[in-house]
Amino acid sequence: MSSFPSPALTVYFLCCMQFVQYNTDPKSYAGSAITELSNVVLDLGYNAVDLVRNTQTVILAVALAILTVVVLCLLPPAILRVDRKKDESMDLLLTIPVQRVQEICAARMEQLTQMGLDADAAGTVLVILKVHFHDCAPIAFGAVVLFDLGI
């Protein structure tokens, strides 16, 4: 259970304190006791706020320390690994003979031509056969696909 009073009890207490404070002579013993009690309640409130601020500061410091460790210790090896894989992939790509690349390119151009498309040197595919919405092509399992290229 919390050592702090509930908010409803605090509001009720403060209302009662204000009523007694306004109806009591400040120079009397009761007036000085009320002032002292008000100071004690204020000190409790200030201490509670200081405790929360200190807790938040510690949590923030720990979170920033963990983030710094992750960024400084774990990220550079991951970046280095990606860079090495990039270099390995480029080396592997460069080991493919030029004749094989030309064969792959010719096979691709043949496939595009069979599909009614044409490709330029930059790899942009152009339509050379007009396909209308009412044209259809049967595919596996007896389904039918309708083509509409918006041409």
Phi, psi and omega in degrees: 000145183287148179275352180269143179290157180292155181299322180295318179295322180295315179297315179298316180299316181293322178296316178296320179298317180295320179298313181292322182296319181287337182256015181236143177290126183298336183272354181279170179295322180294322179296317179292325178295321179294318178297318179296319179295320177298319178295323178295316179296318178297319178297320177299317179296315179298320179294321178296317179295318179297321179296316179295317179297317179296318179298315179297323179296317180294316180298317179296318180296318179295317180298317179293324178294318179296317178298319179296318179297316180298313183292318185277332185257326185260329184288314180301318176297324178294318178296318179298319179296317178297318179297320178295317179298323177298315180295319178297318179295318179295319177297319179296319178296322181286345178278351179288129181294151182297323180299320180295319178298320179293324177295317179297318180296317180295319178296321179294316179297322178295317179297317179296321179294320178295330179275358179086023180240161177227143180238139176269184184295333181279355180093004178285131182265129179243144178277127176247356179234125179283128178244126182262165184297327184281348177284144179217160179227127178287142177233187185303151177064024173076008180281162181234135178248130177262135181256131172218102182268002179070034182258000000 
